[in-house]
Amino acid sequence: MTRAGLESARVSTVQLADIVLQVDESAWELPSACPGWRVIDVIAHLGALAHEAVEPPHARPLVAEEPRALPRPAGRRATRLEP
């Protein structure tokens, strides 16, 4: 991540922490401005994004798969798909 990106992530994290401090206990379960999401859902989502910006998840290793058969139209032979 670039220095500008890290600084932006840092600022966003500070802003999120400031917002969290303003939410009282009774507000966590209230609906948010995002349809279907409670306040706690939005805060958790933003927190997860901030965490991933600083510590991205590891990519899954590529695993060689067995060749798969493609669906075939009626009357045609199956074709193998090579990885």
N, C-alpha and C positions, 0 to 999 in steps of 0.2 A: 504494500500500500504506500502511496506517496505521502510526503510530509503534509501536504494540504489535505489529503484524505484522512490522515490520522488526526489532524487538528479539527477537521469537521466532525469526525466521530466523537472526539473528546467534548466538543461544544454541545453536540446533540445529547451526549450522556449527561452532562451537567444540566441541560435544560429539562431532560426527562426526570432527573432526580428532583429538581425544583417542583415540577408538576406533581410528582408522587407525594411530596410533602404537603401539598395543598389539598389532597383528597382525604376527606374524613372517613371514618370507619363505615358510616351508613351509605356512602356513595359507591363503594367498590362493586356492589351487585346491581347498580342502576343501569338501565340501557344507555348506551353511548350514542353518538351521532352516526355511528356505523350500524346499519340495520342488522339485527341479529347478534350484535356484540355488546357485551357488558363493558363497563369501564375497566374492570380487571382484565378482560380479554385484550383490550386495546393496549393497556400498559404492558402486559406480558408479551404481546407481539412486538411492540417497540423495543422492549428490553432484549428480546431474543435477537432482533436485527442488530442492535448495538453490540451485543456480544459477538455475533458472527462477523461484524465489520472488523473487530479487533482480533478475533481468533476464529478464522474460517474453518468450517468442518473439513475433515480430510476427505479427499475423493475416494470413492470405492475403487478397489483394484479391478482392472479388467480381467474377466474370467473367460477363457475360451469355452464356447458353447458347442454342443453337438450341432451339426448341420440340421436345419429344420426344413420340413417339407412345406412348400407353398400350397395354399388351397388351390385346388384345380377345378376348372370348369368341367361340366359333364362331358365325357367322351375324350378327355385329354389325359396324357400321362403326367404323373407328378414330377415336379422339378425340384432338385435339391438346391438349397441356398447355402453357399459356403460362407463361413465367418469372415 
